[in-house]
Amino acid sequence: MTGGTNQQGAARPRRADARRNEQAVLDAAARLFVDSGIEVPVRDIAAAAGVGMGTLYRRFPTRADLVVAVYRHQVEACAEAGPALLAQSATPRDALIAWANLFVDFLVTKHGLAAALQDRDGYEALHTSFVDRLVPVCQQLLDAANSSGTGAPQVDAYELMRGIGNLCIGAGSDPRYNARHLVTLLISGVFAPQQNS
């Protein structure tokens, strides 16, 4: 009986270690995908995560597996960030801008996903899950801004997210193109006072 307890106790740290390693790989891959593109060498990801190549390949046997996992990881990070940013930001507008910057980083990874995945159906399912998960978060941020009297009720979350997405197209191909700056200008327009005609 005692031996079984010790055996289970010994197994727990390995599982916790595996979770920490996976989190480190996903965080490192997300950063490097944003900084260097989706084709960044896997050895660079392993080095940035502080894990060996074997550890990375055991969890993510192919680049597509890693990209999909990073994609899901970033969707969850964006979703969880919305309420946290609302709680800690000075204004709902500040929270929305901070959230939009996270969304821009996510979109950089997302644009490389189609090339990394061969299965078009799998990509469409991921896109649907991303819309279902993130539109309500963006809407919560807009609703908070509207409630504080600084929002613009003429834009909804899906429309704003599509606008942000369009501003991010091609951001990685021109170093002079600053998607974050343009997204900040877009959000400033959303919060500009509406003029009555």
trRosetta pair geometry for C-beta under 8 A, 3 or more apart (Angstrom, degrees):
i j d omega theta_ij theta_ji phi_ij phi_ji
1 4 6.0 -54 -155 29 28 110
1 5 6.8 26 149 -17 61 103
2 5 5.6 -53 -153 33 37 112
2 6 6.4 36 151 -18 68 103
3 6 5.7 -55 -150 37 33 110
3 7 6.2 35 152 -23 66 105
4 7 5.5 -53 -148 34 33 113
4 8 6.4 30 155 -16 66 103
5 8 5.9 -55 -150 38 31 107
5 9 6.1 32 152 -20 65 109
6 9 5.5 -55 -145 39 32 114
6 10 6.2 33 155 -22 66 105
7 10 5.8 -54 -149 34 29 110
7 11 6.6 29 152 -22 62 105
8 11 5.6 -55 -151 31 34 112
8 12 6.9 46 152 -34 65 97
9 12 6.0 -43 -156 14 34 116
10 13 7.1 -54 -169 27 38 102
10 14 7.6 32 144 -11 64 108
11 14 5.7 -61 -163 37 46 113
11 15 6.4 42 148 -19 76 105
12 15 5.8 -58 -151 36 35 109
12 16 6.2 32 155 -16 69 106
13 16 5.4 -54 -144 41 36 112
13 17 6.0 44 153 -25 68 104
14 17 5.4 -50 -146 35 31 116
14 18 6.4 35 153 -22 64 102
15 18 5.6 -49 -149 32 33 113
15 19 6.6 33 151 -18 63 102
16 19 5.7 -53 -151 35 34 111
16 20 6.4 34 151 -18 66 105
17 20 5.7 -55 -147 37 31 110
17 21 6.2 32 154 -19 66 106
18 21 5.7 -53 -146 37 30 112
18 22 6.3 31 154 -20 64 105
18 59 7.8 156 -169 -80 93 122
19 22 5.7 -53 -147 36 30 111
19 23 6.3 31 154 -18 64 106
20 23 5.7 -55 -148 37 31 111
20 24 6.3 33 153 -21 65 106
21 24 5.6 -54 -148 36 31 113
21 25 6.4 31 154 -19 65 105
21 49 7.3 76 -164 155 63 120
21 51 5.2 92 -153 -93 103 139
21 55 5.6 -95 180 173 142 130
21 59 7.5 175 112 -28 107 148
22 25 5.8 -54 -149 35 31 111
22 26 6.3 28 154 -17 66 107
22 59 5.6 -171 -102 -151 94 160
23 26 5.8 -56 -146 38 30 109
23 27 6.2 29 157 -17 66 108
24 27 5.9 -55 -144 38 28 109
24 28 6.1 24 158 -15 64 111
24 49 4.1 116 134 -163 96 90
24 50 6.1 -67 171 45 147 95
24 51 6.4 135 93 -27 127 113
25 28 5.9 -59 -144 41 27 108
25 29 6.0 25 158 -19 65 110
25 45 6.6 56 -155 154 77 105
25 46 7.4 -5 -115 -101 97 53
25 49 4.5 20 -87 -120 51 162
25 51 6.2 -41 -69 29 99 142
25 55 7.8 -159 -62 122 130 100
25 56 5.7 154 -122 -115 135 86
25 59 6.8 149 46 74 163 142
25 60 7.1 -170 147 -1 145 131
25 66 7.6 -98 153 -136 114 105
26 29 5.9 -54 -141 39 27 110
26 30 6.3 31 158 -22 63 106
26 69 6.1 -107 -103 133 106 103
26 70 5.7 173 -150 -100 77 66
26 73 4.4 174 -178 -101 134 171
27 30 5.9 -55 -149 33 27 111
27 31 6.6 25 155 -16 62 106
27 49 7.3 131 62 -108 84 89
27 73 8.0 -122 -63 156 51 143
28 31 5.9 -56 -151 36 32 110
28 32 6.2 20 157 -11 67 112
28 45 5.4 131 117 -161 111 66
28 48 3.8 151 -154 105 122 108
28 49 3.9 -118 6 -63 150 81
29 32 5.9 -62 -142 44 30 104
29 33 5.9 35 158 -25 67 107
29 40 7.9 175 -142 68 64 127
29 45 4.8 28 -86 -141 78 126
29 49 7.6 1 -30 -56 76 122
29 66 5.9 -146 -135 171 160 111
29 70 4.9 -113 108 -85 120 132
30 33 5.9 -52 -144 33 26 112
30 34 6.6 24 156 -16 60 106
30 70 5.1 173 -74 -158 78 109
30 73 6.6 -117 -60 96 129 123
30 74 5.8 150 -124 -72 128 108
30 105 7.4 58 168 152 100 114
30 109 6.4 -41 -136 -72 70 146
31 34 6.0 -63 -158 37 29 108
31 35 6.1 11 155 -7 68 115
31 48 7.0 -144 70 161 123 149
32 35 5.6 -59 -135 47 34 104
32 36 5.3 -25 -177 32 74 112
32 40 4.5 -150 150 105 114 173
32 44 6.1 147 -141 119 152 113
32 45 5.7 -131 39 -90 154 78
32 48 6.1 176 -49 14 124 164
33 36 7.3 -69 -109 59 14 71
33 37 6.8 -41 -157 144 50 13
33 38 5.5 31 -142 -94 96 54
33 40 6.5 -124 -82 9 47 124
33 67 7.7 123 -105 -120 143 81
33 70 6.4 117 -10 149 152 159
33 108 6.8 147 129 116 88 98
33 109 4.6 56 123 -104 140 90
33 112 6.5 -140 -164 40 109 148
34 105 5.0 -19 -105 -151 140 88
34 108 4.9 87 -120 86 69 145
34 109 6.6 -45 -65 -50 74 88
35 40 7.9 55 75 -79 84 143
36 40 4.3 86 94 -87 123 113
36 44 7.6 -24 57 115 163 156
37 40 6.1 149 72 -42 64 81
37 112 6.6 141 -173 -87 67 142
37 172 6.2 112 -91 -175 91 142
38 67 6.5 32 -155 -111 109 124
38 109 7.1 118 -88 -143 94 55
38 111 8.0 -142 -36 88 127 70
38 112 2.9 168 -47 179 144 152
38 113 7.6 -156 -116 -55 146 38
38 115 6.7 133 83 68 151 117
38 116 5.9 -122 167 -50 134 121
39 112 7.7 -145 -28 -151 67 133
40 44 5.4 -94 164 69 101 134
40 45 6.5 113 109 -50 114 94
41 44 4.6 97 72 -3 88 103
41 45 7.5 -156 103 -4 52 82
42 45 5.4 -50 -155 33 43 115
42 46 6.4 44 149 -19 71 102
42 53 7.2 82 123 -132 107 93
42 56 6.5 159 174 128 106 148
42 57 8.0 64 160 -69 145 87
42 63 6.9 -118 -71 -91 115 89
42 66 7.5 170 -117 -15 103 168
43 46 5.6 -50 -146 37 36 112
43 47 6.3 37 153 -20 65 106
43 53 6.4 -25 -105 -87 75 112
44 47 5.7 -54 -146 37 30 111
44 48 6.3 29 155 -18 65 107
45 48 5.9 -57 -146 38 29 109
45 49 6.2 20 156 -13 64 112
45 56 6.7 114 101 -131 107 148
45 66 7.5 58 144 -172 170 149
46 49 5.9 -64 -146 43 28 107
46 51 5.4 -98 -157 79 77 76
46 52 6.4 -3 -178 163 127 14
46 53 5.2 -46 -90 -83 173 55
46 55 7.3 132 -138 63 106 95
46 56 4.7 -95 -91 -29 103 143
47 50 7.6 36 180 -70 31 33
49 56 7.3 125 55 -83 146 109
51 55 4.1 -102 173 79 117 140
51 56 5.8 136 101 -49 120 84
52 55 4.9 103 58 3 76 101
52 56 7.3 -142 100 -2 44 86
53 56 5.7 -57 -151 38 36 111
53 57 6.0 26 157 -13 71 110
54 57 6.0 -60 -141 43 28 104
54 58 6.2 35 158 -28 65 104
55 58 5.9 -51 -148 27 27 113
55 59 7.0 8 160 -3 60 107
56 59 6.5 -75 -161 44 29 97
56 60 6.0 -42 171 47 70 102
56 66 7.7 12 -180 -93 99 129
57 60 6.7 -80 -119 72 28 61
57 61 5.9 57 -173 -113 72 47
58 61 7.8 12 -137 -71 11 74
60 63 7.9 57 152 -104 111 20
60 65 4.4 176 -154 104 73 110
60 66 4.0 71 179 -71 148 83
60 69 6.2 -104 -97 13 118 144
61 65 5.7 72 46 9 65 155
62 65 4.7 107 56 -1 75 99
62 66 7.3 -142 98 -1 46 85
63 66 5.6 -57 -154 38 37 111
63 67 6.1 36 151 -21 71 106
63 116 5.8 -119 124 -151 102 110
64 67 5.7 -53 -141 37 32 110
64 68 6.2 32 159 -18 66 106
64 116 5.1 163 -101 151 68 91
64 117 5.4 111 -141 -94 113 60
64 118 7.2 -57 -90 2 154 81
65 68 6.1 -58 -148 37 26 108
65 69 6.3 24 154 -17 62 110
66 69 5.7 -58 -148 38 30 111
66 70 6.3 30 155 -19 66 106
67 70 5.7 -54 -148 37 31 110
67 71 6.2 38 151 -25 64 106
67 109 7.4 175 -156 -179 81 95
67 112 6.8 -122 -141 110 130 101
67 113 5.7 163 154 -115 121 70
67 116 4.2 63 16 114 169 161
67 117 7.2 -133 87 -48 131 86
68 71 5.4 -51 -149 33 32 118
68 72 6.5 28 154 -14 65 103
68 113 7.4 97 -84 -143 58 108
68 116 8.0 -154 -40 109 73 123
68 117 7.1 86 -66 -81 103 116
68 122 7.6 -45 -107 155 136 121
68 126 6.7 -120 -139 -94 90 146
69 72 5.9 -54 -148 39 31 107
69 73 6.1 36 151 -23 65 110
70 73 5.4 -55 -144 39 31 117
70 74 6.2 29 157 -18 67 106
70 109 5.9 -126 125 -165 117 143
71 74 6.1 -59 -149 36 24 106
71 75 6.6 28 152 -21 61 104
71 109 6.2 -171 -89 130 68 118
71 110 6.4 99 -126 -95 103 70
71 113 5.7 56 -81 -97 139 135
71 126 6.1 22 129 -175 143 135
71 130 7.6 -69 169 -75 100 124
72 75 5.6 -50 -149 31 34 114
72 76 6.5 30 155 -14 65 105
72 126 7.5 -98 -68 -139 83 104
72 129 7.9 -7 -112 109 87 137
73 76 6.0 -60 -155 38 28 108
73 77 6.3 29 149 -20 65 108
74 77 5.3 -50 -141 37 36 114
74 78 6.2 38 157 -19 67 102
74 105 7.3 -143 -147 110 129 92
74 106 4.4 159 152 -116 127 94
74 109 6.0 141 -5 52 164 150
75 78 5.9 -56 -151 37 28 109
75 79 6.3 28 152 -20 64 109
75 106 7.1 109 -73 -149 50 137
75 129 7.1 41 179 120 168 95
75 130 5.1 -118 -109 -115 128 79
75 133 5.4 67 170 84 113 148
75 134 6.5 -107 -151 -50 83 109
76 79 5.5 -54 -144 37 32 113
76 80 6.1 25 160 -13 67 108
76 133 7.6 -60 -82 174 50 149
77 80 6.1 -59 -143 42 27 104
77 81 6.1 33 155 -30 63 111
77 102 6.9 -139 123 -174 100 127
77 106 7.8 -176 70 -80 105 115
78 81 5.7 -56 -145 30 28 115
78 82 7.2 43 157 -37 59 92
78 99 7.2 93 -159 -165 80 85
78 102 5.3 165 -106 126 81 118
78 103 5.8 85 -133 -84 133 70
78 106 5.6 -22 -52 -48 135 152
78 134 5.7 1 113 -112 127 114
78 137 6.8 142 136 89 83 159
79 82 6.5 -43 -167 5 31 112
79 133 5.2 -64 -79 162 135 103
79 134 6.1 -110 -78 -90 83 65
79 137 5.2 -150 -132 -56 58 148
80 83 7.3 -62 -170 39 41 96
80 84 6.5 31 146 -11 71 120
81 84 5.5 -72 -148 48 38 112
81 85 5.6 37 160 -25 78 110
81 98 7.8 -135 161 124 118 99
81 99 5.9 158 114 -114 111 83
81 102 5.5 53 77 22 168 176
81 137 8.0 69 65 180 70 141
82 85 6.1 -61 -147 34 21 106
82 86 6.6 21 156 -18 60 107
82 95 7.7 77 -159 163 53 110
82 99 5.6 51 -100 -118 67 140
82 137 3.8 -166 -31 -172 160 104
82 138 7.3 -110 -109 -61 134 36
82 140 5.8 90 155 70 131 124
82 141 5.8 -110 -153 -49 101 106
83 86 5.6 -54 -148 35 34 115
83 87 6.4 33 155 -20 66 106
83 137 7.7 -93 -28 -138 74 92
83 140 7.1 -28 -74 128 75 151
84 87 5.8 -59 -153 35 31 111
84 88 6.3 -2 161 4 67 114
85 88 6.3 -72 -137 50 29 91
85 89 5.3 25 171 -27 72 119
85 94 8.0 -152 172 115 100 75
85 95 4.1 134 133 -149 99 87
85 98 5.0 -173 -143 84 134 126
85 99 5.4 -156 46 -57 164 95
85 141 7.6 3 85 -105 118 117
86 89 6.5 -48 -118 30 19 106
86 92 6.6 12 -128 -114 86 75
86 95 4.8 66 -84 -151 50 162
86 140 7.3 -79 -49 133 151 105
86 141 6.6 -145 -73 -105 108 73
86 144 5.6 -155 -134 -80 124 174
88 95 8.0 128 62 -99 63 100
89 92 7.3 118 90 -93 125 21
89 94 4.1 -177 -179 97 120 108
89 95 3.9 -165 32 -65 152 80
89 98 6.3 -158 -88 10 132 138
90 94 5.1 61 49 14 83 158
91 94 4.7 104 54 3 77 99
91 95 7.1 -137 99 -3 45 86
91 145 8.0 63 154 -112 90 82
91 148 6.9 166 -160 135 85 164
91 150 6.8 2 178 40 125 163
92 95 5.3 -51 -148 36 39 116
92 96 6.3 41 153 -22 68 102
92 141 6.4 154 -172 -170 93 66
92 144 4.1 -177 -118 115 133 102
92 145 4.0 -161 114 -77 130 67
92 147 7.8 117 -42 53 160 88
92 148 5.3 174 8 11 126 141
92 150 6.7 162 59 61 106 117
92 151 7.2 -38 102 -62 136 103
93 96 5.7 -53 -149 35 32 111
93 97 6.5 31 153 -17 65 104
93 145 5.9 91 -65 -118 65 117
93 150 5.7 -76 -42 123 116 137
93 187 7.2 138 -162 153 84 113
93 191 5.3 35 -114 -94 124 159
94 97 5.8 -54 -148 37 31 110
94 98 6.3 30 155 -17 65 107
95 98 5.9 -57 -148 38 29 109
95 99 6.2 27 154 -18 65 109
95 141 5.8 -153 112 -137 107 105
95 144 7.1 -11 64 88 144 144
96 99 5.6 -56 -144 40 30 111
96 100 6.1 35 154 -24 66 105
96 138 8.0 76 -135 -148 92 70
96 141 4.5 134 -91 160 86 127
96 142 7.1 81 -104 -71 134 56
96 145 6.3 -11 -30 -51 138 134
96 187 5.9 169 119 -151 114 134
97 100 5.6 -51 -145 34 30 113
97 101 6.7 35 153 -22 62 100
97 183 8.0 138 -142 121 70 96
97 184 5.9 46 -142 -117 113 82
97 187 5.5 177 -88 92 80 162
98 101 5.8 -51 -156 29 33 113
98 102 7.0 32 148 -15 63 101
99 102 5.7 -52 -157 35 39 112
99 103 6.3 41 146 -21 68 106
99 137 7.5 -162 -165 140 141 108
99 138 7.3 173 130 -102 136 69
99 141 5.8 -121 34 -83 157 160
100 103 5.2 -53 -147 37 36 117
100 104 6.5 47 150 -27 66 97
100 164 5.9 -142 -152 -116 101 142
100 183 5.1 -178 151 155 125 127
100 184 7.6 161 90 -75 137 54
100 187 6.0 -136 -15 -55 163 138
101 104 5.5 -42 -149 26 35 115
101 105 7.0 36 151 -16 61 99
101 180 5.6 37 -118 -132 89 110
101 183 7.3 163 -78 89 56 140
102 105 5.8 -53 -156 34 36 111
102 106 6.5 38 146 -20 66 105
103 106 5.4 -51 -150 36 36 116
103 107 6.4 38 152 -23 66 103
103 134 7.4 118 -114 -169 110 140
103 138 7.9 46 -79 -84 150 115
103 161 7.1 -114 -172 -130 148 88
103 164 6.0 27 114 138 129 152
104 107 5.7 -54 -149 33 31 112
104 108 6.9 39 151 -25 62 97
104 164 6.8 -111 -76 177 77 109
104 168 5.8 -179 -140 -95 75 123
104 171 7.7 78 -172 -43 101 178
104 179 5.4 159 -152 115 124 119
104 180 5.6 179 79 -83 174 75
104 183 5.8 -123 -70 -16 125 160
105 108 5.8 -46 -156 23 35 114
105 109 7.2 29 149 -10 62 101
106 109 5.9 -61 -162 39 37 108
106 110 6.1 37 146 -24 71 110
107 110 5.1 -52 -140 37 38 117
107 111 6.3 46 159 -29 68 97
107 164 7.3 -165 -38 131 153 95
107 165 5.8 -170 -125 -118 139 70
107 168 4.4 48 115 122 142 168
108 111 6.2 -49 -154 24 27 111
108 112 7.6 16 150 -8 56 104
108 168 6.9 -119 -63 -175 64 122
108 171 6.6 -82 -95 76 95 124
108 172 6.2 116 -144 -59 98 114
109 112 6.2 -68 -165 38 37 105
109 113 6.9 54 143 -47 68 96
110 113 5.3 -35 -157 -2 42 122
110 130 7.5 82 -112 -132 134 169
111 114 7.5 -45 -175 15 36 101
111 168 7.3 -151 -45 129 131 108
111 169 7.4 153 -109 -117 135 56
111 172 7.3 -171 81 3 143 128
112 115 5.7 -61 -165 42 56 110
112 116 6.0 49 144 -21 83 112
113 116 5.7 -66 -147 41 34 107
113 117 6.0 10 164 -4 73 114
113 123 6.4 144 131 -129 108 102
113 126 7.2 -126 168 99 150 149
114 117 6.4 -67 -139 46 25 96
114 123 5.8 66 -106 -142 68 153
117 120 7.6 139 119 -79 108 33
117 122 5.9 -138 -171 85 135 115
117 123 5.0 159 87 -65 148 104
119 122 3.9 56 102 8 116 116
119 123 6.8 165 97 -15 64 82
120 123 5.5 -53 -153 33 38 114
120 124 6.5 38 152 -20 68 103
121 124 5.8 -53 -149 34 34 111
121 125 6.5 35 153 -19 65 104
122 125 5.8 -54 -150 34 32 112
122 126 6.5 32 152 -18 64 105
123 126 5.7 -57 -153 36 33 111
123 127 6.4 34 151 -21 66 105
124 127 5.6 -52 -147 35 33 113
124 128 6.4 36 154 -20 65 103
125 128 5.8 -52 -150 34 31 112
125 129 6.5 29 153 -17 64 105
126 129 5.8 -56 -149 37 32 109
126 130 6.3 35 152 -23 66 106
127 130 5.6 -54 -149 33 32 114
127 131 6.6 31 154 -17 65 103
128 131 5.9 -54 -150 35 32 109
128 132 6.2 29 154 -17 66 110
129 132 5.7 -55 -144 40 32 112
129 133 6.0 26 159 -17 66 112
130 133 6.0 -61 -143 40 26 106
130 134 5.9 -5 171 3 65 119
131 134 6.7 -71 -131 47 20 91
131 135 5.7 23 178 -27 64 115
131 158 7.5 37 -158 -119 103 100
132 135 7.0 -39 -121 24 14 107
133 136 7.6 -85 176 33 23 99
133 137 7.4 8 145 -11 62 116
134 137 5.3 -58 -153 37 48 114
134 138 6.1 45 154 -18 78 104
134 161 6.9 121 119 -117 116 151
135 138 5.8 -57 -148 39 33 109
135 139 6.2 34 154 -21 66 108
135 157 4.9 124 -165 112 70 125
135 158 5.3 5 -129 -74 122 80
135 161 6.6 -101 -99 1 72 152
136 139 5.4 -54 -144 38 33 115
136 140 6.4 42 154 -27 65 100
136 157 7.4 137 -80 86 14 171
137 140 5.7 -48 -154 27 32 114
137 141 6.9 31 149 -16 62 101
137 157 8.0 138 69 -155 47 144
138 141 5.7 -53 -155 34 36 112
138 142 6.5 33 149 -15 67 105
138 157 3.8 132 99 -152 106 109
138 158 7.9 143 79 -55 136 35
138 160 6.3 -170 169 77 132 121
138 161 5.6 -121 -46 -56 174 111
139 142 5.6 -53 -146 40 36 111
139 143 6.0 39 153 -22 68 105
139 156 6.9 -3 -105 -173 98 78
139 157 3.8 -79 -63 -34 75 140
140 143 5.7 -52 -144 36 29 112
140 144 6.5 33 154 -22 62 104
141 144 5.8 -52 -150 32 30 112
141 145 6.7 30 151 -17 62 104
141 157 7.9 111 48 -108 90 107
142 145 5.6 -55 -152 36 35 112
142 146 6.3 35 151 -19 67 105
142 151 6.0 109 -172 -147 65 136
142 155 7.1 -131 -135 93 140 89
142 156 7.3 157 95 -147 169 37
142 157 5.8 -144 4 -73 136 82
142 160 7.1 173 -72 -2 132 155
143 146 5.6 -52 -147 37 33 113
143 147 6.3 36 153 -21 65 105
143 151 7.8 -22 -123 -61 10 174
144 147 5.7 -53 -148 35 31 113
144 148 6.5 23 154 -15 64 108
144 151 7.9 132 83 -55 44 133
145 148 5.9 -61 -149 39 31 106
145 150 5.4 -84 -170 80 83 86
145 151 3.4 114 116 -75 95 104
145 152 7.9 -18 121 11 126 56
145 191 6.8 -96 -176 -102 136 103
146 149 7.8 51 177 -66 32 20
146 151 3.6 -70 -69 58 56 143
146 152 7.9 -98 -88 37 86 19
146 153 5.6 78 -120 -79 126 86
147 151 7.6 43 12 3 45 130
148 151 7.1 100 51 -20 81 93
150 191 5.7 5 156 -154 89 108
151 190 7.5 -29 -158 145 65 95
151 191 6.6 -62 -119 -111 34 75
152 155 5.7 43 98 13 105 102
152 190 4.8 -152 35 175 129 59
152 191 6.0 -137 -21 -91 103 27
152 192 7.1 23 -71 50 134 55
152 194 6.4 127 -134 -51 95 105
154 194 6.8 111 -8 -95 131 139
155 159 5.4 -135 -161 87 77 123
155 160 5.2 83 156 -60 121 98
155 190 5.3 -68 29 -132 152 105
156 159 5.1 89 56 13 73 106
156 160 7.0 -144 95 -6 33 92
157 160 5.8 -59 -147 39 30 110
157 161 6.1 26 158 -17 67 108
158 161 5.8 -57 -146 39 29 109
158 162 6.3 32 154 -20 64 105
159 162 5.8 -53 -149 35 30 111
159 163 6.5 32 152 -19 63 105
160 163 5.6 -54 -152 35 33 114
160 164 6.4 33 152 -18 66 103
160 186 7.8 139 -152 142 80 118
160 187 8.0 62 -158 -96 119 76
160 190 6.6 31 -112 -97 119 147
161 164 5.6 -49 -146 36 35 112
161 165 6.3 39 152 -22 64 105
162 165 5.5 -54 -148 37 32 115
162 166 6.4 33 154 -21 65 104
163 166 5.8 -53 -148 34 31 110
163 167 6.6 29 154 -17 63 105
163 186 5.8 166 138 -166 124 144
164 167 5.8 -59 -153 37 32 111
164 168 6.5 29 151 -21 65 109
164 183 5.3 47 -130 -125 90 112
164 186 6.8 -173 -82 83 68 156
165 168 5.7 -61 -152 34 33 111
165 169 7.3 50 151 -41 63 88
166 169 5.9 -30 -159 -3 39 114
167 171 7.9 48 134 -64 62 115
167 179 5.6 131 132 -149 91 84
167 182 4.7 -167 -167 112 128 125
167 183 5.6 164 94 -71 149 76
167 186 6.4 -118 -43 -35 155 143
168 171 5.0 -50 -163 -17 57 130
168 179 4.7 58 -107 -149 64 146
168 183 7.7 23 -59 -61 88 120
170 173 5.1 -60 -163 35 71 114
170 174 6.5 23 152 7 96 106
170 177 6.7 -12 117 102 91 172
171 174 7.5 -90 -155 49 26 81
171 177 5.5 -143 -131 111 55 116
171 178 8.0 50 -146 -147 101 11
171 179 4.0 -26 -109 -40 139 127
173 177 7.7 23 67 29 65 137
174 177 4.1 70 86 -5 110 113
178 181 3.9 42 112 12 119 116
178 182 6.6 148 94 -13 69 85
179 182 5.8 -61 -151 41 35 109
179 183 6.1 36 153 -22 70 107
180 183 5.7 -54 -145 36 30 111
180 184 6.4 35 154 -21 64 103
181 184 5.8 -54 -153 33 31 112
181 185 6.7 30 149 -17 63 103
182 185 5.5 -51 -151 35 37 113
182 186 6.4 42 149 -23 66 101
183 186 5.4 -47 -149 32 36 116
183 187 6.5 33 153 -16 66 103
184 187 5.9 -55 -148 39 31 108
184 188 6.4 38 150 -23 64 104
185 188 5.4 -50 -148 33 34 115
185 189 6.6 37 152 -20 63 101
186 189 5.7 -56 -159 33 32 112
186 190 6.7 36 145 -23 65 101
187 190 5.2 -43 -149 29 41 117
187 191 6.5 24 155 -7 67 105
188 191 6.0 -66 -149 47 31 100
188 192 6.5 53 147 -49 65 93
189 192 5.3 -30 -146 -1 37 119
